[in-house]
Amino acid sequence: MTDVNVETEPPVGHVKMVYLGPVAPHWEIRSDFGDRDAIDGFRTRVNARLVLLPPHDPQFRRNRERVNRDAERENFMIEWDLGYDEES
């Protein structure tokens, strides 16, 4: 059972996933604020999930959802810059 009145804690960090293009490495993970060790650990896990995956690869969608869940679990704000506007 979940308590609807429970306040969510403010994010402990921010990460921005930036697609660099078709030449590897495809991704850069930037951070504006947060604990450097936590961000570096997250960066390592994310790089393992996204290495050599461009956004048009079918595996990317599954791994993106995993990265989003990891960010939520770590209480990070996550932002994706794929180089184009995504449909809502």
PDB file of N, CA, C and O in Angstrom:
ATOM      1  N   MET A   1       0.842  -1.177   0.000  1.00  0.00           N
ATOM      2  CA  MET A   1       0.000   0.000   0.000  1.00  0.00           C
ATOM      3  C   MET A   1       0.885   1.237   0.000  1.00  0.00           C
ATOM      4  O   MET A   1       1.879   1.284   0.724  1.00  0.00           O
ATOM      5  N   THR A   2       0.544   2.220  -0.788  1.00  0.00           N
ATOM      6  CA  THR A   2       1.325   3.443  -0.830  1.00  0.00           C
ATOM      7  C   THR A   2       0.520   4.586  -0.258  1.00  0.00           C
ATOM      8  O   THR A   2      -0.699   4.638  -0.422  1.00  0.00           O
ATOM      9  N   ASP A   3       1.194   5.500   0.412  1.00  0.00           N
ATOM     10  CA  ASP A   3       0.560   6.670   0.986  1.00  0.00           C
ATOM     11  C   ASP A   3       0.633   7.798  -0.035  1.00  0.00           C
ATOM     12  O   ASP A   3       1.724   8.244  -0.391  1.00  0.00           O
ATOM     13  N   VAL A   4      -0.508   8.255  -0.502  1.00  0.00           N
ATOM     14  CA  VAL A   4      -0.566   9.277  -1.533  1.00  0.00           C
ATOM     15  C   VAL A   4      -0.040  10.612  -1.003  1.00  0.00           C
ATOM     16  O   VAL A   4       0.431  11.438  -1.786  1.00  0.00           O
ATOM     17  N   ASN A   5      -0.111  10.834   0.292  1.00  0.00           N
ATOM     18  CA  ASN A   5       0.279  12.101   0.887  1.00  0.00           C
ATOM     19  C   ASN A   5       1.781  12.202   1.160  1.00  0.00           C
ATOM     20  O   ASN A   5       2.243  13.236   1.643  1.00  0.00           O
ATOM     21  N   VAL A   6       2.536  11.171   0.866  1.00  0.00           N
ATOM     22  CA  VAL A   6       3.967  11.191   1.103  1.00  0.00           C
ATOM     23  C   VAL A   6       4.613  12.146   0.101  1.00  0.00           C
ATOM     24  O   VAL A   6       4.412  12.022  -1.107  1.00  0.00           O
ATOM     25  N   GLU A   7       5.386  13.095   0.615  1.00  0.00           N
ATOM     26  CA  GLU A   7       6.062  14.039  -0.268  1.00  0.00           C
ATOM     27  C   GLU A   7       7.262  13.366  -0.909  1.00  0.00           C
ATOM     28  O   GLU A   7       7.962  12.578  -0.271  1.00  0.00           O
ATOM     29  N   THR A   8       7.492  13.680  -2.164  1.00  0.00           N
ATOM     30  CA  THR A   8       8.681  13.155  -2.821  1.00  0.00           C
ATOM     31  C   THR A   8       9.859  14.051  -2.458  1.00  0.00           C
ATOM     32  O   THR A   8       9.730  15.269  -2.332  1.00  0.00           O
ATOM     33  N   GLU A   9      10.978  13.423  -2.300  1.00  0.00           N
ATOM     34  CA  GLU A   9      12.183  14.164  -1.947  1.00  0.00           C
ATOM     35  C   GLU A   9      12.707  14.897  -3.174  1.00  0.00           C
ATOM     36  O   GLU A   9      12.525  14.429  -4.298  1.00  0.00           O
ATOM     37  N   PRO A  10      13.350  16.031  -2.972  1.00  0.00           N
ATOM     38  CA  PRO A  10      13.934  16.728  -4.132  1.00  0.00           C
ATOM     39  C   PRO A  10      15.040  15.877  -4.736  1.00  0.00           C
ATOM     40  O   PRO A  10      15.681  15.097  -4.030  1.00  0.00           O
ATOM     41  N   PRO A  11      15.266  16.020  -6.032  1.00  0.00           N
ATOM     42  CA  PRO A  11      16.313  15.215  -6.675  1.00  0.00           C
ATOM     43  C   PRO A  11      17.682  15.497  -6.061  1.00  0.00           C
ATOM     44  O   PRO A  11      17.985  16.618  -5.653  1.00  0.00           O
ATOM     45  N   VAL A  12      18.494  14.448  -6.008  1.00  0.00           N
ATOM     46  CA  VAL A  12      19.839  14.578  -5.435  1.00  0.00           C
ATOM     47  C   VAL A  12      20.884  14.865  -6.510  1.00  0.00           C
ATOM     48  O   VAL A  12      22.054  15.087  -6.199  1.00  0.00           O
ATOM     49  N   GLY A  13      20.465  14.859  -7.759  1.00  0.00           N
ATOM     50  CA  GLY A  13      21.396  15.132  -8.847  1.00  0.00           C
ATOM     51  C   GLY A  13      20.655  15.262 -10.167  1.00  0.00           C
ATOM     52  O   GLY A  13      19.470  14.946 -10.271  1.00  0.00           O
ATOM     53  N   HIS A  14      21.370  15.728 -11.158  1.00  0.00           N
ATOM     54  CA  HIS A  14      20.806  15.892 -12.502  1.00  0.00           C
ATOM     55  C   HIS A  14      21.794  15.322 -13.502  1.00  0.00           C
ATOM     56  O   HIS A  14      22.993  15.595 -13.439  1.00  0.00           O
ATOM     57  N   VAL A  15      21.271  14.522 -14.429  1.00  0.00           N
ATOM     58  CA  VAL A  15      22.107  14.002 -15.508  1.00  0.00           C
ATOM     59  C   VAL A  15      21.424  14.282 -16.840  1.00  0.00           C
ATOM     60  O   VAL A  15      20.200  14.213 -16.957  1.00  0.00           O
ATOM     61  N   LYS A  16      22.229  14.593 -17.822  1.00  0.00           N
ATOM     62  CA  LYS A  16      21.723  14.833 -19.174  1.00  0.00           C
ATOM     63  C   LYS A  16      22.431  13.871 -20.106  1.00  0.00           C
ATOM     64  O   LYS A  16      23.658  13.866 -20.204  1.00  0.00           O
ATOM     65  N   MET A  17      21.643  13.059 -20.789  1.00  0.00           N
ATOM     66  CA  MET A  17      22.159  12.089 -21.735  1.00  0.00           C
ATOM     67  C   MET A  17      22.171  12.747 -23.109  1.00  0.00           C
ATOM     68  O   MET A  17      21.113  13.104 -23.628  1.00  0.00           O
ATOM     69  N   VAL A  18      23.350  12.912 -23.707  1.00  0.00           N
ATOM     70  CA  VAL A  18      23.480  13.620 -24.974  1.00  0.00           C
ATOM     71  C   VAL A  18      23.992  12.649 -26.039  1.00  0.00           C
ATOM     72  O   VAL A  18      25.047  12.032 -25.894  1.00  0.00           O
ATOM     73  N   TYR A  19      23.208  12.536 -27.112  1.00  0.00           N
ATOM     74  CA  TYR A  19      23.621  11.709 -28.245  1.00  0.00           C
ATOM     75  C   TYR A  19      24.621  12.506 -29.069  1.00  0.00           C
ATOM     76  O   TYR A  19      24.316  13.611 -29.517  1.00  0.00           O
ATOM     77  N   LEU A  20      25.815  11.954 -29.272  1.00  0.00           N
ATOM     78  CA  LEU A  20      26.896  12.649 -29.966  1.00  0.00           C
ATOM     79  C   LEU A  20      26.917  12.395 -31.468  1.00  0.00           C
ATOM     80  O   LEU A  20      27.614  13.095 -32.203  1.00  0.00           O
ATOM     81  N   GLY A  21      26.176  11.420 -31.922  1.00  0.00           N
ATOM     82  CA  GLY A  21      26.143  11.126 -33.351  1.00  0.00           C
ATOM     83  C   GLY A  21      26.533   9.695 -33.654  1.00  0.00           C
ATOM     84  O   GLY A  21      26.745   8.894 -32.743  1.00  0.00           O
ATOM     85  N   PRO A  22      26.629   9.372 -34.940  1.00  0.00           N
ATOM     86  CA  PRO A  22      26.842   7.988 -35.352  1.00  0.00           C
ATOM     87  C   PRO A  22      28.237   7.433 -35.094  1.00  0.00           C
ATOM     88  O   PRO A  22      28.437   6.222 -35.192  1.00  0.00           O
ATOM     89  N   VAL A  23      29.188   8.268 -34.773  1.00  0.00           N
ATOM     90  CA  VAL A  23      30.541   7.779 -34.513  1.00  0.00           C
ATOM     91  C   VAL A  23      30.704   7.525 -33.017  1.00  0.00           C
ATOM     92  O   VAL A  23      30.395   8.394 -32.201  1.00  0.00           O
ATOM     93  N   ALA A  24      31.185   6.347 -32.660  1.00  0.00           N
ATOM     94  CA  ALA A  24      31.348   5.994 -31.248  1.00  0.00           C
ATOM     95  C   ALA A  24      32.442   6.833 -30.608  1.00  0.00           C
ATOM     96  O   ALA A  24      33.413   7.153 -31.294  1.00  0.00           O
ATOM     97  N   PRO A  25      32.348   7.203 -29.353  1.00  0.00           N
ATOM     98  CA  PRO A  25      31.219   6.853 -28.479  1.00  0.00           C
ATOM     99  C   PRO A  25      29.991   7.679 -28.822  1.00  0.00           C
ATOM    100  O   PRO A  25      30.094   8.859 -29.159  1.00  0.00           O
ATOM    101  N   HIS A  26      28.834   7.051 -28.734  1.00  0.00           N
ATOM    102  CA  HIS A  26      27.597   7.703 -29.110  1.00  0.00           C
ATOM    103  C   HIS A  26      27.063   8.650 -28.047  1.00  0.00           C
ATOM    104  O   HIS A  26      26.309   9.570 -28.365  1.00  0.00           O
ATOM    105  N   TRP A  27      27.440   8.440 -26.788  1.00  0.00           N
ATOM    106  CA  TRP A  27      26.794   9.134 -25.677  1.00  0.00           C
ATOM    107  C   TRP A  27      27.775   9.891 -24.798  1.00  0.00           C
ATOM    108  O   TRP A  27      28.913   9.474 -24.583  1.00  0.00           O
ATOM    109  N   GLU A  28      27.290  11.018 -24.300  1.00  0.00           N
ATOM    110  CA  GLU A  28      28.011  11.768 -23.271  1.00  0.00           C
ATOM    111  C   GLU A  28      27.018  11.991 -22.135  1.00  0.00           C
ATOM    112  O   GLU A  28      25.874  12.377 -22.375  1.00  0.00           O
ATOM    113  N   ILE A  29      27.445  11.752 -20.920  1.00  0.00           N
ATOM    114  CA  ILE A  29      26.597  11.937 -19.749  1.00  0.00           C
ATOM    115  C   ILE A  29      27.111  13.146 -18.990  1.00  0.00           C
ATOM    116  O   ILE A  29      28.211  13.129 -18.437  1.00  0.00           O
ATOM    117  N   ARG A  30      26.298  14.198 -18.970  1.00  0.00           N
ATOM    118  CA  ARG A  30      26.671  15.442 -18.306  1.00  0.00           C
ATOM    119  C   ARG A  30      25.890  15.575 -17.009  1.00  0.00           C
ATOM    120  O   ARG A  30      24.796  15.029 -16.871  1.00  0.00           O
ATOM    121  N   SER A  31      26.462  16.303 -16.066  1.00  0.00           N
ATOM    122  CA  SER A  31      25.793  16.518 -14.791  1.00  0.00           C
ATOM    123  C   SER A  31      25.960  17.959 -14.343  1.00  0.00           C
ATOM    124  O   SER A  31      27.053  18.521 -14.408  1.00  0.00           O
ATOM    125  N   ASP A  32      24.856  18.555 -13.884  1.00  0.00           N
ATOM    126  CA  ASP A  32      24.882  19.925 -13.381  1.00  0.00           C
ATOM    127  C   ASP A  32      25.133  19.980 -11.878  1.00  0.00           C
ATOM    128  O   ASP A  32      25.850  20.854 -11.390  1.00  0.00           O
ATOM    129  N   PHE A  33      24.539  19.040 -11.152  1.00  0.00           N
ATOM    130  CA  PHE A  33      24.719  19.026  -9.708  1.00  0.00           C
ATOM    131  C   PHE A  33      24.520  17.609  -9.193  1.00  0.00           C
ATOM    132  O   PHE A  33      23.955  16.757  -9.879  1.00  0.00           O
ATOM    133  N   GLY A  34      24.988  17.375  -7.989  1.00  0.00           N
ATOM    134  CA  GLY A  34      24.846  16.074  -7.350  1.00  0.00           C
ATOM    135  C   GLY A  34      26.184  15.565  -6.856  1.00  0.00           C
ATOM    136  O   GLY A  34      27.236  16.103  -7.199  1.00  0.00           O
ATOM    137  N   ASP A  35      26.129  14.519  -6.046  1.00  0.00           N
ATOM    138  CA  ASP A  35      27.322  13.890  -5.500  1.00  0.00           C
ATOM    139  C   ASP A  35      28.143  13.281  -6.634  1.00  0.00           C
ATOM    140  O   ASP A  35      27.648  12.432  -7.376  1.00  0.00           O
ATOM    141  N   ARG A  36      29.384  13.711  -6.766  1.00  0.00           N
ATOM    142  CA  ARG A  36      30.231  13.267  -7.884  1.00  0.00           C
ATOM    143  C   ARG A  36      30.392  11.745  -7.901  1.00  0.00           C
ATOM    144  O   ARG A  36      30.354  11.144  -8.975  1.00  0.00           O
ATOM    145  N   ASP A  37      30.571  11.112  -6.747  1.00  0.00           N
ATOM    146  CA  ASP A  37      30.736   9.658  -6.721  1.00  0.00           C
ATOM    147  C   ASP A  37      29.473   8.944  -7.192  1.00  0.00           C
ATOM    148  O   ASP A  37      29.549   7.966  -7.936  1.00  0.00           O
ATOM    149  N   ALA A  38      28.311   9.436  -6.756  1.00  0.00           N
ATOM    150  CA  ALA A  38      27.047   8.825  -7.179  1.00  0.00           C
ATOM    151  C   ALA A  38      26.844   9.017  -8.683  1.00  0.00           C
ATOM    152  O   ALA A  38      26.420   8.093  -9.377  1.00  0.00           O
ATOM    153  N   ILE A  39      27.144  10.200  -9.179  1.00  0.00           N
ATOM    154  CA  ILE A  39      26.999  10.476 -10.612  1.00  0.00           C
ATOM    155  C   ILE A  39      27.970   9.610 -11.417  1.00  0.00           C
ATOM    156  O   ILE A  39      27.597   9.063 -12.455  1.00  0.00           O
ATOM    157  N   ASP A  40      29.203   9.482 -10.948  1.00  0.00           N
ATOM    158  CA  ASP A  40      30.186   8.651 -11.662  1.00  0.00           C
ATOM    159  C   ASP A  40      29.754   7.188 -11.693  1.00  0.00           C
ATOM    160  O   ASP A  40      29.924   6.520 -12.713  1.00  0.00           O
ATOM    161  N   GLY A  41      29.199   6.680 -10.596  1.00  0.00           N
ATOM    162  CA  GLY A  41      28.696   5.307 -10.570  1.00  0.00           C
ATOM    163  C   GLY A  41      27.550   5.121 -11.547  1.00  0.00           C
ATOM    164  O   GLY A  41      27.483   4.119 -12.259  1.00  0.00           O
ATOM    165  N   PHE A  42      26.645   6.097 -11.576  1.00  0.00           N
ATOM    166  CA  PHE A  42      25.529   6.065 -12.515  1.00  0.00           C
ATOM    167  C   PHE A  42      26.050   6.117 -13.951  1.00  0.00           C
ATOM    168  O   PHE A  42      25.583   5.370 -14.810  1.00  0.00           O
ATOM    169  N   ARG A  43      27.007   6.990 -14.206  1.00  0.00           N
ATOM    170  CA  ARG A  43      27.602   7.133 -15.542  1.00  0.00           C
ATOM    171  C   ARG A  43      28.197   5.799 -16.014  1.00  0.00           C
ATOM    172  O   ARG A  43      28.031   5.418 -17.172  1.00  0.00           O
ATOM    173  N   THR A  44      28.878   5.106 -15.126  1.00  0.00           N
ATOM    174  CA  THR A  44      29.483   3.810 -15.471  1.00  0.00           C
ATOM    175  C   THR A  44      28.410   2.799 -15.864  1.00  0.00           C
ATOM    176  O   THR A  44      28.555   2.094 -16.862  1.00  0.00           O
ATOM    177  N   ARG A  45      27.328   2.727 -15.075  1.00  0.00           N
ATOM    178  CA  ARG A  45      26.245   1.781 -15.382  1.00  0.00           C
ATOM    179  C   ARG A  45      25.549   2.150 -16.695  1.00  0.00           C
ATOM    180  O   ARG A  45      25.232   1.276 -17.502  1.00  0.00           O
ATOM    181  N   VAL A  46      25.316   3.436 -16.901  1.00  0.00           N
ATOM    182  CA  VAL A  46      24.634   3.886 -18.117  1.00  0.00           C
ATOM    183  C   VAL A  46      25.499   3.613 -19.346  1.00  0.00           C
ATOM    184  O   VAL A  46      24.992   3.148 -20.366  1.00  0.00           O
ATOM    185  N   ASN A  47      26.780   3.892 -19.259  1.00  0.00           N
ATOM    186  CA  ASN A  47      27.664   3.618 -20.396  1.00  0.00           C
ATOM    187  C   ASN A  47      27.636   2.143 -20.761  1.00  0.00           C
ATOM    188  O   ASN A  47      27.688   1.803 -21.943  1.00  0.00           O
ATOM    189  N   ALA A  48      27.554   1.263 -19.773  1.00  0.00           N
ATOM    190  CA  ALA A  48      27.481  -0.170 -20.053  1.00  0.00           C
ATOM    191  C   ALA A  48      26.190  -0.519 -20.793  1.00  0.00           C
ATOM    192  O   ALA A  48      26.185  -1.414 -21.638  1.00  0.00           O
ATOM    193  N   ARG A  49      25.108   0.174 -20.486  1.00  0.00           N
ATOM    194  CA  ARG A  49      23.820  -0.099 -21.147  1.00  0.00           C
ATOM    195  C   ARG A  49      23.740   0.494 -22.554  1.00  0.00           C
ATOM    196  O   ARG A  49      23.093  -0.077 -23.432  1.00  0.00           O
ATOM    197  N   LEU A  50      24.391   1.627 -22.770  1.00  0.00           N
ATOM    198  CA  LEU A  50      24.203   2.343 -24.030  1.00  0.00           C
ATOM    199  C   LEU A  50      25.382   2.283 -24.986  1.00  0.00           C
ATOM    200  O   LEU A  50      25.295   2.816 -26.092  1.00  0.00           O
ATOM    201  N   VAL A  51      26.485   1.650 -24.595  1.00  0.00           N
ATOM    202  CA  VAL A  51      27.657   1.621 -25.452  1.00  0.00           C
ATOM    203  C   VAL A  51      27.284   1.081 -26.838  1.00  0.00           C
ATOM    204  O   VAL A  51      26.663   0.025 -26.962  1.00  0.00           O
ATOM    205  N   LEU A  52      27.668   1.814 -27.855  1.00  0.00           N
ATOM    206  CA  LEU A  52      27.450   1.456 -29.253  1.00  0.00           C
ATOM    207  C   LEU A  52      25.986   1.379 -29.671  1.00  0.00           C
ATOM    208  O   LEU A  52      25.680   0.810 -30.718  1.00  0.00           O
ATOM    209  N   LEU A  53      25.066   1.944 -28.869  1.00  0.00           N
ATOM    210  CA  LEU A  53      23.645   1.941 -29.240  1.00  0.00           C
ATOM    211  C   LEU A  53      23.205   3.332 -29.687  1.00  0.00           C
ATOM    212  O   LEU A  53      23.087   4.230 -28.853  1.00  0.00           O
ATOM    213  N   PRO A  54      22.963   3.529 -30.961  1.00  0.00           N
ATOM    214  CA  PRO A  54      22.376   4.792 -31.400  1.00  0.00           C
ATOM    215  C   PRO A  54      20.876   4.780 -31.091  1.00  0.00           C
ATOM    216  O   PRO A  54      20.303   3.710 -30.887  1.00  0.00           O
ATOM    217  N   PRO A  55      20.231   5.951 -31.052  1.00  0.00           N
ATOM    218  CA  PRO A  55      18.816   6.021 -30.678  1.00  0.00           C
ATOM    219  C   PRO A  55      17.862   5.267 -31.605  1.00  0.00           C
ATOM    220  O   PRO A  55      16.756   4.924 -31.188  1.00  0.00           O
ATOM    221  N   HIS A  56      18.261   4.999 -32.848  1.00  0.00           N
ATOM    222  CA  HIS A  56      17.366   4.290 -33.765  1.00  0.00           C
ATOM    223  C   HIS A  56      17.465   2.764 -33.632  1.00  0.00           C
ATOM    224  O   HIS A  56      16.713   2.043 -34.288  1.00  0.00           O
ATOM    225  N   ASP A  57      18.369   2.270 -32.804  1.00  0.00           N
ATOM    226  CA  ASP A  57      18.513   0.827 -32.585  1.00  0.00           C
ATOM    227  C   ASP A  57      17.352   0.337 -31.712  1.00  0.00           C
ATOM    228  O   ASP A  57      17.039   0.977 -30.708  1.00  0.00           O
ATOM    229  N   PRO A  58      16.703  -0.783 -32.067  1.00  0.00           N
ATOM    230  CA  PRO A  58      15.579  -1.292 -31.258  1.00  0.00           C
ATOM    231  C   PRO A  58      15.956  -1.560 -29.790  1.00  0.00           C
ATOM    232  O   PRO A  58      15.122  -1.388 -28.901  1.00  0.00           O
ATOM    233  N   GLN A  59      17.173  -1.967 -29.538  1.00  0.00           N
ATOM    234  CA  GLN A  59      17.607  -2.233 -28.162  1.00  0.00           C
ATOM    235  C   GLN A  59      17.673  -0.936 -27.344  1.00  0.00           C
ATOM    236  O   GLN A  59      17.559  -0.970 -26.119  1.00  0.00           O
ATOM    237  N   PHE A  60      17.855   0.194 -28.012  1.00  0.00           N
ATOM    238  CA  PHE A  60      17.964   1.464 -27.308  1.00  0.00           C
ATOM    239  C   PHE A  60      16.720   1.757 -26.477  1.00  0.00           C
ATOM    240  O   PHE A  60      16.836   2.185 -25.329  1.00  0.00           O
ATOM    241  N   ARG A  61      15.536   1.536 -27.034  1.00  0.00           N
ATOM    242  CA  ARG A  61      14.294   1.833 -26.308  1.00  0.00           C
ATOM    243  C   ARG A  61      14.224   1.064 -24.994  1.00  0.00           C
ATOM    244  O   ARG A  61      13.866   1.634 -23.963  1.00  0.00           O
ATOM    245  N   ARG A  62      14.560  -0.218 -25.019  1.00  0.00           N
ATOM    246  CA  ARG A  62      14.533  -1.029 -23.793  1.00  0.00           C
ATOM    247  C   ARG A  62      15.569  -0.525 -22.790  1.00  0.00           C
ATOM    248  O   ARG A  62      15.286  -0.390 -21.600  1.00  0.00           O
ATOM    249  N   ASN A  63      16.763  -0.250 -23.287  1.00  0.00           N
ATOM    250  CA  ASN A  63      17.817   0.204 -22.384  1.00  0.00           C
ATOM    251  C   ASN A  63      17.545   1.611 -21.858  1.00  0.00           C
ATOM    252  O   ASN A  63      17.909   1.933 -20.727  1.00  0.00           O
ATOM    253  N   ARG A  64      16.911   2.443 -22.668  1.00  0.00           N
ATOM    254  CA  ARG A  64      16.557   3.791 -22.196  1.00  0.00           C
ATOM    255  C   ARG A  64      15.606   3.691 -21.004  1.00  0.00           C
ATOM    256  O   ARG A  64      15.761   4.419 -20.023  1.00  0.00           O
ATOM    257  N   GLU A  65      14.629   2.798 -21.086  1.00  0.00           N
ATOM    258  CA  GLU A  65      13.700   2.619 -19.964  1.00  0.00           C
ATOM    259  C   GLU A  65      14.436   2.135 -18.719  1.00  0.00           C
ATOM    260  O   GLU A  65      14.122   2.555 -17.606  1.00  0.00           O
ATOM    261  N   ARG A  66      15.400   1.265 -18.904  1.00  0.00           N
ATOM    262  CA  ARG A  66      16.198   0.797 -17.754  1.00  0.00           C
ATOM    263  C   ARG A  66      16.994   1.942 -17.145  1.00  0.00           C
ATOM    264  O   ARG A  66      17.077   2.060 -15.922  1.00  0.00           O
ATOM    265  N   VAL A  67      17.578   2.784 -17.988  1.00  0.00           N
ATOM    266  CA  VAL A  67      18.332   3.944 -17.504  1.00  0.00           C
ATOM    267  C   VAL A  67      17.397   4.892 -16.745  1.00  0.00           C
ATOM    268  O   VAL A  67      17.760   5.412 -15.690  1.00  0.00           O
ATOM    269  N   ASN A  68      16.200   5.114 -17.282  1.00  0.00           N
ATOM    270  CA  ASN A  68      15.232   5.970 -16.605  1.00  0.00           C
ATOM    271  C   ASN A  68      14.850   5.409 -15.232  1.00  0.00           C
ATOM    272  O   ASN A  68      14.747   6.158 -14.260  1.00  0.00           O
ATOM    273  N   ARG A  69      14.641   4.098 -15.153  1.00  0.00           N
ATOM    274  CA  ARG A  69      14.321   3.476 -13.851  1.00  0.00           C
ATOM    275  C   ARG A  69      15.490   3.587 -12.883  1.00  0.00           C
ATOM    276  O   ARG A  69      15.292   3.835 -11.694  1.00  0.00           O
ATOM    277  N   ASP A  70      16.707   3.403 -13.387  1.00  0.00           N
ATOM    278  CA  ASP A  70      17.895   3.565 -12.536  1.00  0.00           C
ATOM    279  C   ASP A  70      17.975   4.991 -11.997  1.00  0.00           C
ATOM    280  O   ASP A  70      18.265   5.194 -10.818  1.00  0.00           O
ATOM    281  N   ALA A  71      17.719   5.975 -12.854  1.00  0.00           N
ATOM    282  CA  ALA A  71      17.757   7.382 -12.417  1.00  0.00           C
ATOM    283  C   ALA A  71      16.684   7.642 -11.375  1.00  0.00           C
ATOM    284  O   ALA A  71      16.930   8.341 -10.392  1.00  0.00           O
ATOM    285  N   GLU A  72      15.507   7.092 -11.578  1.00  0.00           N
ATOM    286  CA  GLU A  72      14.421   7.271 -10.610  1.00  0.00           C
ATOM    287  C   GLU A  72      14.790   6.644  -9.261  1.00  0.00           C
ATOM    288  O   GLU A  72      14.555   7.231  -8.205  1.00  0.00           O
ATOM    289  N   ARG A  73      15.365   5.456  -9.317  1.00  0.00           N
ATOM    290  CA  ARG A  73      15.773   4.762  -8.093  1.00  0.00           C
ATOM    291  C   ARG A  73      16.842   5.557  -7.337  1.00  0.00           C
ATOM    292  O   ARG A  73      16.839   5.588  -6.107  1.00  0.00           O
ATOM    293  N   GLU A  74      17.759   6.202  -8.076  1.00  0.00           N
ATOM    294  CA  GLU A  74      18.832   6.997  -7.464  1.00  0.00           C
ATOM    295  C   GLU A  74      18.368   8.408  -7.105  1.00  0.00           C
ATOM    296  O   GLU A  74      19.102   9.170  -6.476  1.00  0.00           O
ATOM    297  N   ASN A  75      17.138   8.750  -7.511  1.00  0.00           N
ATOM    298  CA  ASN A  75      16.549  10.069  -7.287  1.00  0.00           C
ATOM    299  C   ASN A  75      17.306  11.162  -8.054  1.00  0.00           C
ATOM    300  O   ASN A  75      17.557  12.249  -7.533  1.00  0.00           O
ATOM    301  N   PHE A  76      17.662  10.841  -9.308  1.00  0.00           N
ATOM    302  CA  PHE A  76      18.284  11.799 -10.212  1.00  0.00           C
ATOM    303  C   PHE A  76      17.228  12.308 -11.195  1.00  0.00           C
ATOM    304  O   PHE A  76      16.369  11.547 -11.641  1.00  0.00           O
ATOM    305  N   MET A  77      17.297  13.590 -11.526  1.00  0.00           N
ATOM    306  CA  MET A  77      16.533  14.103 -12.663  1.00  0.00           C
ATOM    307  C   MET A  77      17.301  13.656 -13.897  1.00  0.00           C
ATOM    308  O   MET A  77      18.529  13.735 -13.933  1.00  0.00           O
ATOM    309  N   ILE A  78      16.586  13.192 -14.894  1.00  0.00           N
ATOM    310  CA  ILE A  78      17.259  12.768 -16.113  1.00  0.00           C
ATOM    311  C   ILE A  78      16.643  13.480 -17.309  1.00  0.00           C
ATOM    312  O   ILE A  78      15.431  13.678 -17.388  1.00  0.00           O
ATOM    313  N   GLU A  79      17.498  13.850 -18.218  1.00  0.00           N
ATOM    314  CA  GLU A  79      17.089  14.574 -19.420  1.00  0.00           C
ATOM    315  C   GLU A  79      17.792  13.913 -20.597  1.00  0.00           C
ATOM    316  O   GLU A  79      18.960  13.539 -20.496  1.00  0.00           O
ATOM    317  N   TRP A  80      17.090  13.769 -21.704  1.00  0.00           N
ATOM    318  CA  TRP A  80      17.643  13.150 -22.901  1.00  0.00           C
ATOM    319  C   TRP A  80      17.721  14.177 -24.020  1.00  0.00           C
ATOM    320  O   TRP A  80      16.748  14.881 -24.289  1.00  0.00           O
ATOM    321  N   ASP A  81      18.866  14.264 -24.666  1.00  0.00           N
ATOM    322  CA  ASP A  81      19.049  15.106 -25.842  1.00  0.00           C
ATOM    323  C   ASP A  81      19.501  14.188 -26.971  1.00  0.00           C
ATOM    324  O   ASP A  81      20.675  13.833 -27.077  1.00  0.00           O
ATOM    325  N   LEU A  82      18.537  13.813 -27.814  1.00  0.00           N
ATOM    326  CA  LEU A  82      18.826  12.881 -28.897  1.00  0.00           C
ATOM    327  C   LEU A  82      19.174  13.591 -30.190  1.00  0.00           C
ATOM    328  O   LEU A  82      19.416  12.948 -31.211  1.00  0.00           O
ATOM    329  N   GLY A  83      19.199  14.912 -30.150  1.00  0.00           N
ATOM    330  CA  GLY A  83      19.547  15.675 -31.345  1.00  0.00           C
ATOM    331  C   GLY A  83      18.365  15.988 -32.237  1.00  0.00           C
ATOM    332  O   GLY A  83      18.524  16.553 -33.319  1.00  0.00           O
ATOM    333  N   TYR A  84      17.170  15.617 -31.776  1.00  0.00           N
ATOM    334  CA  TYR A  84      15.948  15.924 -32.534  1.00  0.00           C
ATOM    335  C   TYR A  84      14.791  15.993 -31.541  1.00  0.00           C
ATOM    336  O   TYR A  84      14.889  15.488 -30.423  1.00  0.00           O
ATOM    337  N   ASP A  85      13.699  16.621 -31.960  1.00  0.00           N
ATOM    338  CA  ASP A  85      12.513  16.705 -31.108  1.00  0.00           C
ATOM    339  C   ASP A  85      11.811  15.355 -31.099  1.00  0.00           C
ATOM    340  O   ASP A  85      11.547  14.767 -32.148  1.00  0.00           O
ATOM    341  N   GLU A  86      11.515  14.880 -29.906  1.00  0.00           N
ATOM    342  CA  GLU A  86      10.802  13.613 -29.795  1.00  0.00           C
ATOM    343  C   GLU A  86       9.296  13.865 -29.801  1.00  0.00           C
ATOM    344  O   GLU A  86       8.829  14.894 -29.313  1.00  0.00           O
ATOM    345  N   GLU A  87       8.552  12.930 -30.349  1.00  0.00           N
ATOM    346  CA  GLU A  87       7.102  13.038 -30.330  1.00  0.00           C
ATOM    347  C   GLU A  87       6.608  12.744 -28.932  1.00  0.00           C
ATOM    348  O   GLU A  87       7.160  11.892 -28.235  1.00  0.00           O
ATOM    349  N   SER A  88       5.567  13.450 -28.522  1.00  0.00           N
ATOM    350  CA  SER A  88       4.998  13.244 -27.181  1.00  0.00           C
ATOM    351  C   SER A  88       4.008  12.111 -27.187  1.00  0.00           C
ATOM    352  O   SER A  88       3.428  11.792 -26.148  1.00  0.00           O
TER     353      SER A  88
END
